[in-house]
Amino acid sequence: MTVIRLPFIAAFAAAFSLAGSNAWSASPSFDCAKASSEAEAMICKDAELAELDRSLASLYAVVLKNTPATEKKMLKAEQRGWVKGRDDCWKSDDLRGCVEAEYRSRIAELRDR
């Protein structure tokens, strides 16, 4: 039987996390090859926005899973509306700031559920 020591696991996890951070730095939850808006194209090039996108996608999946069946259709419609609103940030003088604010606002909304 092989015993793996905790410090080894911690060191491996830290190394993997550092190596993986560059690989995932600008990988949102959606396929960047299919980015269909200025906002999505920017998210694909911006590590912080990509991270917000992944966080929102994970949170949305949890909320959707825990939403009663009778309310899922409404939640999905809300999310589609939110995506449209995020994509309307092209109208803003500060596209990046608008997109970031939209993500932070939606994450807060979903956390409050």
Biopython code that builds the backbone (N, CA, C, O; Angstrom):
import numpy as np
from Bio.PDB.StructureBuilder import StructureBuilder

atoms = [
    (1, "MET", "N", (0.842, -1.181, 0.000)),
    (1, "MET", "CA", (0.000, 0.000, 0.000)),
    (1, "MET", "C", (0.884, 1.239, 0.000)),
    (1, "MET", "O", (1.823, 1.337, 0.789)),
    (2, "THR", "N", (0.589, 2.166, -0.866)),
    (2, "THR", "CA", (1.364, 3.388, -0.982)),
    (2, "THR", "C", (0.707, 4.473, -0.146)),
    (2, "THR", "O", (-0.502, 4.691, -0.220)),
    (3, "VAL", "N", (1.518, 5.141, 0.640)),
    (3, "VAL", "CA", (1.021, 6.237, 1.453)),
    (3, "VAL", "C", (1.452, 7.542, 0.787)),
    (3, "VAL", "O", (2.639, 7.769, 0.556)),
    (4, "ILE", "N", (0.502, 8.374, 0.489)),
    (4, "ILE", "CA", (0.800, 9.670, -0.102)),
    (4, "ILE", "C", (0.722, 10.705, 0.998)),
    (4, "ILE", "O", (-0.294, 10.835, 1.682)),
    (5, "ARG", "N", (1.770, 11.413, 1.153)),
    (5, "ARG", "CA", (1.822, 12.407, 2.228)),
    (5, "ARG", "C", (1.115, 13.686, 1.813)),
    (5, "ARG", "O", (1.173, 14.093, 0.653)),
    (6, "LEU", "N", (0.460, 14.305, 2.756)),
    (6, "LEU", "CA", (-0.300, 15.515, 2.513)),
    (6, "LEU", "C", (0.537, 16.642, 1.911)),
    (6, "LEU", "O", (0.059, 17.310, 0.994)),
    (7, "PRO", "N", (1.778, 16.889, 2.386)),
    (7, "PRO", "CA", (2.563, 17.961, 1.761)),
    (7, "PRO", "C", (2.780, 17.725, 0.265)),
    (7, "PRO", "O", (2.781, 18.676, -0.516)),
    (8, "PHE", "N", (2.963, 16.461, -0.139)),
    (8, "PHE", "CA", (3.136, 16.156, -1.555)),
    (8, "PHE", "C", (1.881, 16.532, -2.328)),
    (8, "PHE", "O", (1.961, 17.142, -3.394)),
    (9, "ILE", "N", (0.732, 16.170, -1.794)),
    (9, "ILE", "CA", (-0.535, 16.480, -2.454)),
    (9, "ILE", "C", (-0.707, 17.996, -2.558)),
    (9, "ILE", "O", (-1.121, 18.505, -3.599)),
    (10, "ALA", "N", (-0.393, 18.708, -1.490)),
    (10, "ALA", "CA", (-0.530, 20.165, -1.510)),
    (10, "ALA", "C", (0.412, 20.788, -2.531)),
    (10, "ALA", "O", (0.024, 21.703, -3.257)),
    (11, "ALA", "N", (1.646, 20.297, -2.592)),
    (11, "ALA", "CA", (2.612, 20.830, -3.554)),
    (11, "ALA", "C", (2.162, 20.531, -4.978)),
    (11, "ALA", "O", (2.263, 21.388, -5.856)),
    (12, "PHE", "N", (1.663, 19.310, -5.211)),
    (12, "PHE", "CA", (1.174, 18.942, -6.538)),
    (12, "PHE", "C", (-0.005, 19.822, -6.938)),
    (12, "PHE", "O", (-0.071, 20.307, -8.067)),
    (13, "ALA", "N", (-0.925, 20.024, -6.017)),
    (13, "ALA", "CA", (-2.099, 20.850, -6.304)),
    (13, "ALA", "C", (-1.684, 22.285, -6.616)),
    (13, "ALA", "O", (-2.229, 22.907, -7.528)),
    (14, "ALA", "N", (-0.724, 22.808, -5.862)),
    (14, "ALA", "CA", (-0.259, 24.177, -6.112)),
    (14, "ALA", "C", (0.409, 24.282, -7.471)),
    (14, "ALA", "O", (0.166, 25.237, -8.209)),
    (15, "ALA", "N", (1.244, 23.317, -7.809)),
    (15, "ALA", "CA", (1.926, 23.335, -9.103)),
    (15, "ALA", "C", (0.921, 23.205, -10.237)),
    (15, "ALA", "O", (1.018, 23.909, -11.243)),
    (16, "PHE", "N", (-0.040, 22.309, -10.077)),
    (16, "PHE", "CA", (-1.064, 22.125, -11.111)),
    (16, "PHE", "C", (-1.878, 23.397, -11.282)),
    (16, "PHE", "O", (-2.202, 23.795, -12.401)),
    (17, "SER", "N", (-2.205, 24.029, -10.166)),
    (17, "SER", "CA", (-2.996, 25.253, -10.224)),
    (17, "SER", "C", (-2.235, 26.361, -10.942)),
    (17, "SER", "O", (-2.821, 27.096, -11.737)),
    (18, "LEU", "N", (-0.941, 26.490, -10.671)),
    (18, "LEU", "CA", (-0.151, 27.512, -11.350)),
    (18, "LEU", "C", (-0.007, 27.199, -12.831)),
    (18, "LEU", "O", (-0.127, 28.092, -13.670)),
    (19, "ALA", "N", (0.245, 25.957, -13.152)),
    (19, "ALA", "CA", (0.396, 25.577, -14.559)),
    (19, "ALA", "C", (-0.930, 25.719, -15.285)),
    (19, "ALA", "O", (-0.971, 26.131, -16.444)),
    (20, "GLY", "N", (-2.008, 25.378, -14.602)),
    (20, "GLY", "CA", (-3.319, 25.427, -15.232)),
    (20, "GLY", "C", (-3.879, 26.827, -15.359)),
    (20, "GLY", "O", (-4.745, 27.074, -16.198)),
    (21, "SER", "N", (-3.396, 27.751, -14.536)),
    (21, "SER", "CA", (-3.981, 29.084, -14.584)),
    (21, "SER", "C", (-3.739, 29.756, -15.927)),
    (21, "SER", "O", (-4.609, 30.482, -16.408)),
    (22, "ASN", "N", (-2.594, 29.540, -16.542)),
    (22, "ASN", "CA", (-2.348, 30.128, -17.854)),
    (22, "ASN", "C", (-3.175, 29.443, -18.924)),
    (22, "ASN", "O", (-3.663, 30.092, -19.849)),
    (23, "ALA", "N", (-3.331, 28.140, -18.803)),
    (23, "ALA", "CA", (-4.097, 27.400, -19.801)),
    (23, "ALA", "C", (-5.564, 27.814, -19.780)),
    (23, "ALA", "O", (-6.225, 27.826, -20.818)),
    (24, "TRP", "N", (-6.068, 28.151, -18.601)),
    (24, "TRP", "CA", (-7.476, 28.509, -18.474)),
    (24, "TRP", "C", (-7.691, 30.011, -18.381)),
    (24, "TRP", "O", (-8.818, 30.454, -18.164)),
    (25, "SER", "N", (-6.637, 30.805, -18.539)),
    (25, "SER", "CA", (-6.724, 32.226, -18.237)),
    (25, "SER", "C", (-7.815, 32.942, -19.018)),
    (25, "SER", "O", (-8.418, 33.876, -18.490)),
    (26, "ALA", "N", (-8.087, 32.553, -20.226)),
    (26, "ALA", "CA", (-9.145, 33.223, -20.984)),
    (26, "ALA", "C", (-10.063, 32.195, -21.624)),
    (26, "ALA", "O", (-10.378, 32.287, -22.811)),
    (27, "SER", "N", (-10.487, 31.223, -20.842)),
    (27, "SER", "CA", (-11.391, 30.190, -21.339)),
    (27, "SER", "C", (-12.732, 30.314, -20.641)),
    (27, "SER", "O", (-12.904, 29.799, -19.536)),
    (28, "PRO", "N", (-13.674, 30.983, -21.262)),
    (28, "PRO", "CA", (-15.000, 31.096, -20.645)),
    (28, "PRO", "C", (-15.768, 29.784, -20.756)),
    (28, "PRO", "O", (-15.235, 28.783, -21.234)),
    (29, "SER", "N", (-17.004, 29.795, -20.318)),
    (29, "SER", "CA", (-17.823, 28.586, -20.331)),
    (29, "SER", "C", (-18.342, 28.253, -21.722)),
    (29, "SER", "O", (-18.847, 27.152, -21.946)),
    (30, "PHE", "N", (-18.225, 29.181, -22.650)),
    (30, "PHE", "CA", (-18.740, 28.961, -24.005)),
    (30, "PHE", "C", (-17.579, 28.800, -24.986)),
    (30, "PHE", "O", (-16.432, 29.108, -24.662)),
    (31, "ASP", "N", (-17.885, 28.324, -26.160)),
    (31, "ASP", "CA", (-16.890, 28.095, -27.212)),
    (31, "ASP", "C", (-16.542, 29.419, -27.878)),
    (31, "ASP", "O", (-17.383, 30.024, -28.543)),
    (32, "CYS", "N", (-15.308, 29.867, -27.702)),
    (32, "CYS", "CA", (-14.889, 31.153, -28.262)),
    (32, "CYS", "C", (-14.930, 31.163, -29.790)),
    (32, "CYS", "O", (-15.056, 32.227, -30.396)),
    (33, "ALA", "N", (-14.828, 30.007, -30.408)),
    (33, "ALA", "CA", (-14.919, 29.940, -31.873)),
    (33, "ALA", "C", (-16.319, 30.324, -32.343)),
    (33, "ALA", "O", (-16.515, 30.672, -33.507)),
    (34, "LYS", "N", (-17.286, 30.259, -31.437)),
    (34, "LYS", "CA", (-18.669, 30.596, -31.782)),
    (34, "LYS", "C", (-19.125, 31.903, -31.135)),
    (34, "LYS", "O", (-20.323, 32.176, -31.059)),
    (35, "ALA", "N", (-18.175, 32.706, -30.671)),
    (35, "ALA", "CA", (-18.524, 33.988, -30.052)),
    (35, "ALA", "C", (-19.324, 34.813, -31.057)),
    (35, "ALA", "O", (-18.892, 35.009, -32.192)),
    (36, "SER", "N", (-20.489, 35.291, -30.634)),
    (36, "SER", "CA", (-21.388, 35.950, -31.581)),
    (36, "SER", "C", (-21.642, 37.418, -31.259)),
    (36, "SER", "O", (-22.483, 38.053, -31.896)),
    (37, "SER", "N", (-20.934, 37.958, -30.290)),
    (37, "SER", "CA", (-21.128, 39.366, -29.945)),
    (37, "SER", "C", (-19.780, 39.968, -29.566)),
    (37, "SER", "O", (-18.815, 39.250, -29.301)),
    (38, "GLU", "N", (-19.732, 41.300, -29.545)),
    (38, "GLU", "CA", (-18.515, 41.987, -29.115)),
    (38, "GLU", "C", (-18.172, 41.597, -27.684)),
    (38, "GLU", "O", (-17.002, 41.417, -27.345)),
    (39, "ALA", "N", (-19.194, 41.469, -26.848)),
    (39, "ALA", "CA", (-18.976, 41.112, -25.449)),
    (39, "ALA", "C", (-18.329, 39.732, -25.344)),
    (39, "ALA", "O", (-17.360, 39.557, -24.604)),
    (40, "GLU", "N", (-18.855, 38.758, -26.075)),
    (40, "GLU", "CA", (-18.287, 37.407, -26.027)),
    (40, "GLU", "C", (-16.858, 37.389, -26.560)),
    (40, "GLU", "O", (-15.999, 36.720, -25.986)),
    (41, "ALA", "N", (-16.589, 38.113, -27.647)),
    (41, "ALA", "CA", (-15.230, 38.158, -28.193)),
    (41, "ALA", "C", (-14.270, 38.755, -27.166)),
    (41, "ALA", "O", (-13.143, 38.282, -27.026)),
    (42, "MET", "N", (-14.704, 39.782, -26.455)),
    (42, "MET", "CA", (-13.858, 40.396, -25.436)),
    (42, "MET", "C", (-13.632, 39.446, -24.269)),
    (42, "MET", "O", (-12.518, 39.355, -23.753)),
    (43, "ILE", "N", (-14.667, 38.742, -23.850)),
    (43, "ILE", "CA", (-14.558, 37.793, -22.739)),
    (43, "ILE", "C", (-13.513, 36.722, -23.068)),
    (43, "ILE", "O", (-12.762, 36.292, -22.192)),
    (44, "CYS", "N", (-13.470, 36.301, -24.316)),
    (44, "CYS", "CA", (-12.510, 35.276, -24.739)),
    (44, "CYS", "C", (-11.064, 35.755, -24.656)),
    (44, "CYS", "O", (-10.144, 34.939, -24.613)),
    (45, "LYS", "N", (-10.858, 37.061, -24.635)),
    (45, "LYS", "CA", (-9.508, 37.625, -24.602)),
    (45, "LYS", "C", (-9.135, 38.184, -23.238)),
    (45, "LYS", "O", (-8.020, 38.673, -23.058)),
    (46, "ASP", "N", (-10.044, 38.121, -22.281)),
    (46, "ASP", "CA", (-9.850, 38.759, -20.980)),
    (46, "ASP", "C", (-9.985, 37.708, -19.870)),
    (46, "ASP", "O", (-11.071, 37.180, -19.628)),
    (47, "ALA", "N", (-8.877, 37.419, -19.211)),
    (47, "ALA", "CA", (-8.858, 36.357, -18.200)),
    (47, "ALA", "C", (-9.843, 36.611, -17.060)),
    (47, "ALA", "O", (-10.505, 35.681, -16.597)),
    (48, "GLU", "N", (-9.945, 37.850, -16.607)),
    (48, "GLU", "CA", (-10.844, 38.148, -15.485)),
    (48, "GLU", "C", (-12.310, 37.964, -15.895)),
    (48, "GLU", "O", (-13.102, 37.402, -15.138)),
    (49, "LEU", "N", (-12.663, 38.435, -17.081)),
    (49, "LEU", "CA", (-14.045, 38.256, -17.546)),
    (49, "LEU", "C", (-14.348, 36.788, -17.814)),
    (49, "LEU", "O", (-15.456, 36.323, -17.544)),
    (50, "ALA", "N", (-13.369, 36.058, -18.343)),
    (50, "ALA", "CA", (-13.564, 34.625, -18.578)),
    (50, "ALA", "C", (-13.801, 33.902, -17.254)),
    (50, "ALA", "O", (-14.625, 32.991, -17.176)),
    (51, "GLU", "N", (-13.080, 34.310, -16.221)),
    (51, "GLU", "CA", (-13.266, 33.708, -14.900)),
    (51, "GLU", "C", (-14.656, 34.036, -14.354)),
    (51, "GLU", "O", (-15.319, 33.176, -13.773)),
    (52, "LEU", "N", (-15.092, 35.280, -14.541)),
    (52, "LEU", "CA", (-16.450, 35.643, -14.111)),
    (52, "LEU", "C", (-17.487, 34.819, -14.865)),
    (52, "LEU", "O", (-18.486, 34.387, -14.290)),
    (53, "ASP", "N", (-17.244, 34.605, -16.159)),
    (53, "ASP", "CA", (-18.170, 33.802, -16.960)),
    (53, "ASP", "C", (-18.237, 32.369, -16.439)),
    (53, "ASP", "O", (-19.326, 31.809, -16.314)),
    (54, "ARG", "N", (-17.091, 31.775, -16.137)),
    (54, "ARG", "CA", (-17.082, 30.410, -15.603)),
    (54, "ARG", "C", (-17.783, 30.354, -14.248)),
    (54, "ARG", "O", (-18.530, 29.415, -13.968)),
    (55, "SER", "N", (-17.541, 31.359, -13.412)),
    (55, "SER", "CA", (-18.191, 31.404, -12.091)),
    (55, "SER", "C", (-19.703, 31.493, -12.235)),
    (55, "SER", "O", (-20.448, 30.793, -11.550)),
    (56, "LEU", "N", (-20.146, 32.363, -13.134)),
    (56, "LEU", "CA", (-21.585, 32.505, -13.353)),
    (56, "LEU", "C", (-22.179, 31.212, -13.895)),
    (56, "LEU", "O", (-23.243, 30.783, -13.448)),
    (57, "ALA", "N", (-21.505, 30.593, -14.848)),
    (57, "ALA", "CA", (-22.015, 29.343, -15.433)),
    (57, "ALA", "C", (-22.151, 28.258, -14.365)),
    (57, "ALA", "O", (-23.141, 27.527, -14.343)),
    (58, "SER", "N", (-21.163, 28.155, -13.488)),
    (58, "SER", "CA", (-21.218, 27.147, -12.412)),
    (58, "SER", "C", (-22.357, 27.442, -11.452)),
    (58, "SER", "O", (-23.118, 26.548, -11.084)),
    (59, "LEU", "N", (-22.471, 28.703, -11.048)),
    (59, "LEU", "CA", (-23.530, 29.093, -10.119)),
    (59, "LEU", "C", (-24.905, 28.889, -10.748)),
    (59, "LEU", "O", (-25.820, 28.389, -10.093)),
    (60, "TYR", "N", (-25.052, 29.270, -11.999)),
    (60, "TYR", "CA", (-26.328, 29.105, -12.703)),
    (60, "TYR", "C", (-26.713, 27.626, -12.754)),
    (60, "TYR", "O", (-27.878, 27.285, -12.550)),
    (61, "ALA", "N", (-25.754, 26.753, -13.021)),
    (61, "ALA", "CA", (-26.040, 25.317, -13.085)),
    (61, "ALA", "C", (-26.558, 24.806, -11.743)),
    (61, "ALA", "O", (-27.486, 23.998, -11.700)),
    (62, "VAL", "N", (-25.960, 25.273, -10.650)),
    (62, "VAL", "CA", (-26.392, 24.853, -9.318)),
    (62, "VAL", "C", (-27.796, 25.381, -9.027)),
    (62, "VAL", "O", (-28.655, 24.650, -8.534)),
    (63, "VAL", "N", (-28.015, 26.655, -9.336)),
    (63, "VAL", "CA", (-29.338, 27.248, -9.086)),
    (63, "VAL", "C", (-30.398, 26.550, -9.928)),
    (63, "VAL", "O", (-31.481, 26.241, -9.431)),
    (64, "LEU", "N", (-30.093, 26.301, -11.194)),
    (64, "LEU", "CA", (-31.051, 25.631, -12.076)),
    (64, "LEU", "C", (-31.382, 24.236, -11.544)),
    (64, "LEU", "O", (-32.543, 23.827, -11.531)),
    (65, "LYS", "N", (-30.362, 23.522, -11.111)),
    (65, "LYS", "CA", (-30.568, 22.161, -10.586)),
    (65, "LYS", "C", (-31.476, 22.178, -9.355)),
    (65, "LYS", "O", (-32.260, 21.254, -9.140)),
    (66, "ASN", "N", (-31.364, 23.232, -8.556)),
    (66, "ASN", "CA", (-32.125, 23.304, -7.310)),
    (66, "ASN", "C", (-33.415, 24.110, -7.428)),
    (66, "ASN", "O", (-34.078, 24.377, -6.426)),
    (67, "THR", "N", (-33.763, 24.491, -8.633)),
    (67, "THR", "CA", (-35.004, 25.234, -8.865)),
    (67, "THR", "C", (-36.131, 24.240, -9.132)),
    (67, "THR", "O", (-35.952, 23.290, -9.894)),
    (68, "PRO", "N", (-37.285, 24.452, -8.514)),
    (68, "PRO", "CA", (-38.420, 23.552, -8.775)),
    (68, "PRO", "C", (-38.755, 23.530, -10.266)),
    (68, "PRO", "O", (-38.604, 24.533, -10.964)),
    (69, "ALA", "N", (-39.202, 22.392, -10.732)),
    (69, "ALA", "CA", (-39.510, 22.197, -12.151)),
    (69, "ALA", "C", (-40.463, 23.261, -12.680)),
    (69, "ALA", "O", (-40.352, 23.683, -13.831)),
    (70, "THR", "N", (-41.390, 23.687, -11.848)),
    (70, "THR", "CA", (-42.374, 24.680, -12.284)),
    (70, "THR", "C", (-41.762, 26.056, -12.521)),
    (70, "THR", "O", (-42.377, 26.903, -13.169)),
    (71, "GLU", "N", (-40.551, 26.289, -12.001)),
    (71, "GLU", "CA", (-39.911, 27.602, -12.121)),
    (71, "GLU", "C", (-38.711, 27.602, -13.067)),
    (71, "GLU", "O", (-38.147, 28.661, -13.342)),
    (72, "LYS", "N", (-38.315, 26.437, -13.567)),
    (72, "LYS", "CA", (-37.119, 26.348, -14.417)),
    (72, "LYS", "C", (-37.267, 27.127, -15.719)),
    (72, "LYS", "O", (-36.318, 27.765, -16.175)),
    (73, "LYS", "N", (-38.433, 27.077, -16.307)),
    (73, "LYS", "CA", (-38.654, 27.781, -17.567)),
    (73, "LYS", "C", (-38.431, 29.283, -17.372)),
    (73, "LYS", "O", (-37.826, 29.936, -18.222)),
    (74, "MET", "N", (-38.909, 29.821, -16.273)),
    (74, "MET", "CA", (-38.750, 31.247, -15.977)),
    (74, "MET", "C", (-37.273, 31.586, -15.750)),
    (74, "MET", "O", (-36.790, 32.609, -16.234)),
    (75, "LEU", "N", (-36.565, 30.740, -15.023)),
    (75, "LEU", "CA", (-35.142, 30.981, -14.769)),
    (75, "LEU", "C", (-34.351, 30.975, -16.079)),
    (75, "LEU", "O", (-33.472, 31.813, -16.280)),
    (76, "LYS", "N", (-34.662, 30.039, -16.957)),
    (76, "LYS", "CA", (-33.972, 29.980, -18.253)),
    (76, "LYS", "C", (-34.267, 31.228, -19.081)),
    (76, "LYS", "O", (-33.371, 31.753, -19.743)),
    (77, "ALA", "N", (-35.497, 31.706, -19.052)),
    (77, "ALA", "CA", (-35.864, 32.918, -19.775)),
    (77, "ALA", "C", (-35.121, 34.129, -19.198)),
    (77, "ALA", "O", (-34.650, 34.990, -19.941)),
    (78, "GLU", "N", (-35.024, 34.182, -17.867)),
    (78, "GLU", "CA", (-34.268, 35.259, -17.215)),
    (78, "GLU", "C", (-32.813, 35.245, -17.676)),
    (78, "GLU", "O", (-32.231, 36.295, -17.950)),
    (79, "GLN", "N", (-32.235, 34.057, -17.759)),
    (79, "GLN", "CA", (-30.836, 33.953, -18.150)),
    (79, "GLN", "C", (-30.639, 34.389, -19.602)),
    (79, "GLN", "O", (-29.664, 35.069, -19.919)),
    (80, "ARG", "N", (-31.551, 34.004, -20.474)),
    (80, "ARG", "CA", (-31.470, 34.451, -21.872)),
    (80, "ARG", "C", (-31.578, 35.977, -21.942)),
    (80, "ARG", "O", (-30.870, 36.618, -22.720)),
    (81, "GLY", "N", (-32.452, 36.548, -21.141)),
    (81, "GLY", "CA", (-32.585, 38.002, -21.082)),
    (81, "GLY", "C", (-31.326, 38.659, -20.570)),
    (81, "GLY", "O", (-30.911, 39.708, -21.063)),
    (82, "TRP", "N", (-30.712, 38.025, -19.562)),
    (82, "TRP", "CA", (-29.454, 38.557, -19.030)),
    (82, "TRP", "C", (-28.364, 38.541, -20.103)),
    (82, "TRP", "O", (-27.618, 39.512, -20.233)),
    (83, "VAL", "N", (-28.261, 37.457, -20.870)),
    (83, "VAL", "CA", (-27.263, 37.376, -21.941)),
    (83, "VAL", "C", (-27.489, 38.499, -22.948)),
    (83, "VAL", "O", (-26.535, 39.134, -23.398)),
    (84, "LYS", "N", (-28.733, 38.742, -23.298)),
    (84, "LYS", "CA", (-29.044, 39.825, -24.236)),
    (84, "LYS", "C", (-28.609, 41.166, -23.655)),
    (84, "LYS", "O", (-28.034, 41.995, -24.361)),
    (85, "GLY", "N", (-28.879, 41.377, -22.385)),
    (85, "GLY", "CA", (-28.456, 42.616, -21.718)),
    (85, "GLY", "C", (-26.948, 42.761, -21.688)),
    (85, "GLY", "O", (-26.417, 43.846, -21.929)),
    (86, "ARG", "N", (-26.259, 41.672, -21.394)),
    (86, "ARG", "CA", (-24.785, 41.706, -21.409)),
    (86, "ARG", "C", (-24.294, 42.057, -22.796)),
    (86, "ARG", "O", (-23.386, 42.875, -22.951)),
    (87, "ASP", "N", (-24.886, 41.447, -23.801)),
    (87, "ASP", "CA", (-24.453, 41.708, -25.173)),
    (87, "ASP", "C", (-24.799, 43.123, -25.627)),
    (87, "ASP", "O", (-24.186, 43.634, -26.565)),
    (88, "ASP", "N", (-25.766, 43.760, -24.982)),
    (88, "ASP", "CA", (-26.095, 45.153, -25.302)),
    (88, "ASP", "C", (-25.072, 46.139, -24.744)),
    (88, "ASP", "O", (-25.186, 47.343, -24.970)),
    (89, "CYS", "N", (-24.088, 45.645, -24.028)),
    (89, "CYS", "CA", (-23.038, 46.517, -23.503)),
    (89, "CYS", "C", (-22.245, 47.197, -24.614)),
    (89, "CYS", "O", (-21.512, 48.149, -24.345)),
    (90, "TRP", "N", (-22.374, 46.731, -25.853)),
    (90, "TRP", "CA", (-21.674, 47.392, -26.960)),
    (90, "TRP", "C", (-22.118, 48.849, -27.085)),
    (90, "TRP", "O", (-21.414, 49.673, -27.667)),
    (91, "LYS", "N", (-23.285, 49.155, -26.536)),
    (91, "LYS", "CA", (-23.813, 50.523, -26.591)),
    (91, "LYS", "C", (-23.159, 51.428, -25.546)),
    (91, "LYS", "O", (-23.286, 52.651, -25.609)),
    (92, "SER", "N", (-22.467, 50.826, -24.593)),
    (92, "SER", "CA", (-21.854, 51.578, -23.504)),
    (92, "SER", "C", (-20.538, 52.222, -23.942)),
    (92, "SER", "O", (-19.863, 51.724, -24.843)),
    (93, "ASP", "N", (-20.184, 53.328, -23.298)),
    (93, "ASP", "CA", (-18.886, 53.958, -23.555)),
    (93, "ASP", "C", (-17.749, 53.095, -23.024)),
    (93, "ASP", "O", (-16.616, 53.192, -23.495)),
    (94, "ASP", "N", (-18.055, 52.248, -22.041)),
    (94, "ASP", "CA", (-17.054, 51.377, -21.422)),
    (94, "ASP", "C", (-17.539, 49.938, -21.527)),
    (94, "ASP", "O", (-18.141, 49.405, -20.594)),
    (95, "LEU", "N", (-17.274, 49.316, -22.666)),
    (95, "LEU", "CA", (-17.745, 47.951, -22.922)),
    (95, "LEU", "C", (-17.291, 46.992, -21.832)),
    (95, "LEU", "O", (-18.099, 46.242, -21.284)),
    (96, "ARG", "N", (-15.999, 47.013, -21.519)),
    (96, "ARG", "CA", (-15.476, 46.078, -20.531)),
    (96, "ARG", "C", (-16.114, 46.300, -19.159)),
    (96, "ARG", "O", (-16.532, 45.350, -18.497)),
    (97, "GLY", "N", (-16.182, 47.565, -18.745)),
    (97, "GLY", "CA", (-16.780, 47.878, -17.450)),
    (97, "GLY", "C", (-18.233, 47.448, -17.366)),
    (97, "GLY", "O", (-18.688, 46.949, -16.337)),
    (98, "CYS", "N", (-18.946, 47.644, -18.448)),
    (98, "CYS", "CA", (-20.356, 47.251, -18.504)),
    (98, "CYS", "C", (-20.490, 45.734, -18.385)),
    (98, "CYS", "O", (-21.314, 45.243, -17.614)),
    (99, "VAL", "N", (-19.684, 44.994, -19.142)),
    (99, "VAL", "CA", (-19.747, 43.527, -19.114)),
    (99, "VAL", "C", (-19.399, 43.014, -17.721)),
    (99, "VAL", "O", (-20.077, 42.133, -17.192)),
    (100, "GLU", "N", (-18.344, 43.566, -17.129)),
    (100, "GLU", "CA", (-17.967, 43.136, -15.781)),
    (100, "GLU", "C", (-19.095, 43.414, -14.790)),
    (100, "GLU", "O", (-19.418, 42.562, -13.962)),
    (101, "ALA", "N", (-19.687, 44.590, -14.872)),
    (101, "ALA", "CA", (-20.785, 44.945, -13.964)),
    (101, "ALA", "C", (-21.981, 44.009, -14.154)),
    (101, "ALA", "O", (-22.618, 43.607, -13.180)),
    (102, "GLU", "N", (-22.282, 43.665, -15.405)),
    (102, "GLU", "CA", (-23.385, 42.739, -15.675)),
    (102, "GLU", "C", (-23.128, 41.383, -15.020)),
    (102, "GLU", "O", (-24.024, 40.810, -14.401)),
    (103, "TYR", "N", (-21.904, 40.870, -15.155)),
    (103, "TYR", "CA", (-21.579, 39.584, -14.533)),
    (103, "TYR", "C", (-21.699, 39.661, -13.022)),
    (103, "TYR", "O", (-22.321, 38.799, -12.402)),
    (104, "ARG", "N", (-21.112, 40.679, -12.432)),
    (104, "ARG", "CA", (-21.136, 40.783, -10.968)),
    (104, "ARG", "C", (-22.564, 40.921, -10.450)),
    (104, "ARG", "O", (-22.909, 40.355, -9.413)),
    (105, "SER", "N", (-23.383, 41.665, -11.163)),
    (105, "SER", "CA", (-24.776, 41.843, -10.772)),
    (105, "SER", "C", (-25.550, 40.519, -10.860)),
    (105, "SER", "O", (-26.297, 40.170, -9.946)),
    (106, "ARG", "N", (-25.366, 39.792, -11.958)),
    (106, "ARG", "CA", (-26.091, 38.522, -12.137)),
    (106, "ARG", "C", (-25.634, 37.493, -11.113)),
    (106, "ARG", "O", (-26.455, 36.750, -10.575)),
    (107, "ILE", "N", (-24.347, 37.438, -10.841)),
    (107, "ILE", "CA", (-23.830, 36.506, -9.829)),
    (107, "ILE", "C", (-24.473, 36.821, -8.486)),
    (107, "ILE", "O", (-24.897, 35.908, -7.777)),
    (108, "ALA", "N", (-24.551, 38.101, -8.127)),
    (108, "ALA", "CA", (-25.174, 38.491, -6.857)),
    (108, "ALA", "C", (-26.647, 38.088, -6.835)),
    (108, "ALA", "O", (-27.136, 37.590, -5.821)),
    (109, "GLU", "N", (-27.361, 38.299, -7.948)),
    (109, "GLU", "CA", (-28.777, 37.913, -8.028)),
    (109, "GLU", "C", (-28.957, 36.415, -7.793)),
    (109, "GLU", "O", (-29.826, 35.991, -7.032)),
    (110, "LEU", "N", (-28.124, 35.628, -8.457)),
    (110, "LEU", "CA", (-28.269, 34.168, -8.330)),
    (110, "LEU", "C", (-27.869, 33.687, -6.942)),
    (110, "LEU", "O", (-28.448, 32.727, -6.433)),
    (111, "ARG", "N", (-26.893, 34.335, -6.326)),
    (111, "ARG", "CA", (-26.497, 33.942, -4.969)),
    (111, "ARG", "C", (-27.612, 34.217, -3.970)),
    (111, "ARG", "O", (-27.748, 33.514, -2.968)),
    (112, "ASP", "N", (-28.410, 35.245, -4.250)),
    (112, "ASP", "CA", (-29.498, 35.597, -3.349)),
    (112, "ASP", "C", (-30.678, 34.644, -3.414)),
    (112, "ASP", "O", (-31.572, 34.712, -2.571)),
    (113, "ARG", "N", (-30.695, 33.762, -4.398)),
    (113, "ARG", "CA", (-31.817, 32.825, -4.538)),
    (113, "ARG", "C", (-31.759, 31.737, -3.516)),
    (113, "ARG", "O", (-32.628, 30.865, -3.493)),
]
sb = StructureBuilder()
sb.init_structure("model")
sb.init_model(0)
sb.init_chain("A")
sb.init_seg("    ")
for serial, (resi, resn, name, xyz) in enumerate(atoms, 1):
    if name == "N":
        sb.init_residue(resn, " ", resi, " ")
    sb.init_atom(name, np.array(xyz, "f"), 0.0, 1.0, " ", f" {name:<3s}", serial, name[0])
structure = sb.get_structure()
